[in-house]
Amino acid sequence: MTKRKQYSNEFKLDALSLVTEQGYTQQETAERLEINSNMLSRWVRELY
């Protein structure tokens, strides 16, 4: 069984900054950071 990858709070905040402050779409951000777009969507929902 594989373990889930853990992301630091700093990484999450940087990813959220790309979406909320710098105008990137969630899909663009997920592709650039090589993370799942659903996970990024969840982080955005949790922020608000």
N, C-alpha and C positions, 0 to 999 in steps of 0.2 A: 504494500500500500504506500502511496506517495503522500508526503506531507504537504500541507498548504504553505504557500509562500507568505511570509509575514512582511508587511510594509510598515516602515516607520511613520510616525505622525508627521515628520518633516516632509517625507516623500508625498504623503497624502495631501498636505497643505500646498505643496508645490504644484501637484497635479490639479487641485481645485483652483489654484490661482490662474493657471492657464485657461481654464474654462470661464471662470467668473470675472476675471480682471483683464485678461489679455485677448479675449474674444475668439479663442479656438473652440471648435465644436467638441463635443464629448468623444465622437468617433475619431477625429483627428488626434486628440490628446491621447486616447487609448492606443492608437497605432504608433504614435511617436514614442510613447513610454513602454510599449510592448506589454500592455496589461489588458485584461478583459474589459470591454466597454460596459458590460453589465455591472461589474464591480465599481467602475468609476461613476456610473449612474447612481448606485447605492450611496457612495460617498457624498455626491451632490445632494441627494435627498436628505441624508443625515445632517448635512450642513444647515439646511433650511428646515 
